[in-house]
Amino acid sequence: MVTILGIEVPNQLNELTVQQFETITTIHANTDLDAIDKHLQVFEFLGVPTIEWDNVEIEEFKEIVRNFNDIQSKPELVNTLEIDGYTYTAFEDKFKLSVKDTKHIEKIMHSKHKGYISELLAVLFKRTDLTKVEHYSDAHIKLKAKLIRELKAELAVPYLVEIGQKLSKHIPKDAPTEILE
């Protein structure tokens, strides 16, 4: 937690939920906003009213932003989750991104809709008592995404890094489709 103008707000990955993290990344991805407005909207979303900033000098604002962005932990990939009595597994020994998962993930990433991060995780984490057909159904992905949104953001960040690295290494952006055929 960090204190901003006397208000405690979550800023660490083990304090923010996946849903809060999704909202923050959506705000930061908004190209219609300048850098200051992005931070103001994030702080307002986390409970600091916009009106509180009227008498804050820019130097103090920069220090607040720096403190907010100071992430203390580097989370690791978690391969198994227990949610509502069910076990969900993303990988056994080492994280691998399958072609089928990649197809679903790229479709989600291109949509960039609110909630896309939890949907990416919903594709990766498969309920151990279900078949592949059930796992990839839209309804099941949406249900898992809803459950995952309540978990801590420290679950999501390592997967975002891994997915980004794997996709950038293996499939060049704008690569012609014939190299995959």
N, C-alpha and C positions, 0 to 999 in steps of 0.2 A: 504494500500500500504506500501511497505517496500523499502528502497533504498539499492540496492546492487551494489557496486562499481560505484556509481553515477547514476545508472539507476533505475527508479521507476518500480517496478513489483508488480502485484497483489498477495496478499497472504491470504487475508481474504475471507471467504466463500461468503460474499456479494459482492465481487469484481471479483472473478473467475467465469467463466461460467461453466456449467455442462460439456461442451466439454473439457475445459481446465483441469478441475478436473479429468475427465476420462483419459486424456493423462498423467497427473501427477501420477495417481494411476497405470497406465499401466507401466510407467517407474519404479516406486518403486516395482512393482511386478516382474520385470525382474530379475530372479535368476542368470543370466549371468553377471550382473553388481555388483561391490562392492559398499559400501555405499557412498564413495566419488563420484564415477562415476555417481551414481543415482542422487545425488544432482547437479552435474555439468550439466547433461542432462536436469534436470528440469529447472535450471537457464537459460540454453541456449534456451530451448523452450519458456521461458518467456521473452527472449530478451537480456540476458547477454552473449555476445560472449565468447566462451571457451578461446580464447587467452587472455582475461582480467585476467585470474587466474594465469598466469605465475609467477607473483611476489608476490602472496598472501601467507602469512605464515599460517600454519595449525591452529594456535590458532585463527587468524582472521577469517579463514574459518568456524571454529566451531561456533564462535559468530554469523556469518552471517546466518548459518543454524539454530541456535537457534532462532534468530530474525524472520527468515522466517516462522518457525514452530509455532510461538507464535500466536495462534488463539484467538481473543478477544471475539467472540460471541458464544453463544450456541443456534443455531436456533431451532425453534419448527416445528412440523409437520404442513404443510399447507394442508387443505383438499380440496380446490377448486382453480382452475386456470382459468383465462380468457385469451384465445389466439386466435387472429384473429376473434374475435366476437363469439367464441364458448366457452361454459362452460365445464370444465373437473372436475370431482369430484372423489376423492380417497376414501372418507368415509363420513358418515353423522355425527354421534356423537362421536364415538370412533373408532380408527384404528383397523380393523380386517383383517386378512389375510385368504382369502377363499382358499379352496382346489384347485379350478380352477386357481386362480392367482398363488398359490404356484407351481403348475405344470408348468406353463409357466415361472415363475421366476427361478425355479431350472434348467430348460432347458437352459435359458439364462446364468445363473451363471456358469454352467458347460462349456459353450463354451468360456467364458472369452474373447470374441473378443472385439476389440476396439469399444467403444460405448455401451457396455453392461449396464452401469448404467442408461443411458437415456432410454434404452429399458425396464429396470425394472420399471422405473417410468411410461413409456408408458402403461405397463400392469395395473398398479394400478390406473392411472387417466383415467376415462372413460368419453367419451363425452356424455353429458346428452341427446342429441337428437338422439342417435343411439341405435340399438338393441345390445344384447350380441354377436350375430353372427358377426355383423359388427365390434364391438369393438375388438374382438380377432383375426380378420383376420391379416395375416402377413403384408399386404400392409398398413393397418391402424396403426399397431404397429410401423412400420418403419417410417411412416409419422409423428406420434406423437413424436417419438424419435428424429427426425430431429428438430422439433419445440422446444422440451424440452432442447436440447443441447445448445440453445441460452440463456436459463434462468440461473439464478445465482445458484451456487453450494450449497447455503444455503437451497435450496429446496431438494437436494438429500441426504445430510448427515443424517438428522434425519430418513429418510426412510431406509437407509442402516443399521443404528443402530437397528431400529425396526424389520426389516426383519431378521437380524442376530440373534437377541434375540429370536424372535418367532421360527425360524427354529431350533436353538440350544436347546430350551426348549422342543419342542414338538416332534421332530423327531431326535433321536440320530443319529450321523454320522455313516454310515455303518450299520444301523439297518437292520435286515432281513425284507424283504418285507411282510412276513406273519403276522407281528404285525399290519400292516395296513389293512389287508384283513379281 
